[in-house]
Amino acid sequence: MSDPSSSKPAKKIVRVEDLATTVKLKRVQAKADASARKLEAEAKKAQAKVELRRMKLAMPAREAAALHLANFAGLYMLIAVLAFLYAVSTLEAELVAVVAGLITLLVTNISALLRSIVTEGKYEPKKPEGEGDGGRESE
């Protein structure tokens, strides 16, 4: 006899007499296993999303801005070029020079920001003085 205080639930032993019942039982077990795997995959996916959000929240503002600019700078430059082409086709000749100067300034600033992002690399937080080495200087 089994001990009623045991922590493991007792497995039911099912004795199947005919083939049709065996096939149905196997199908039900396969569906239950597939459902369990699907739920496990969804739980892992949700955990990954939570971890990604946590990482984004911990990211410094400077790094977040650099990431945003790196992703969308091409779009911003495209909009500036399209605005210039639209201005050339619709504005008077005297105003085109002003618009061209402003758009050139904008494109130059965006490209300078992109260059600074590429040359600086990743942001590495500085350790407070004395942390990690017991207050002694390394040799």
Buried (B, 14 or more C-beta within 10 A) or exposed (E): EEEEEEEEEEEEEEEEEEEEEEEEEEEEEEEEEEEEEEEEEEEEEEEEEEEEEEEEEEBEEEBEEBEEBEEEBEEEBEEBEEBBEEBEEEEEEEEBEEBEEBBEEBBEEBEEBBEEBEEEEEEEEEEEEEEEEEEEEEE
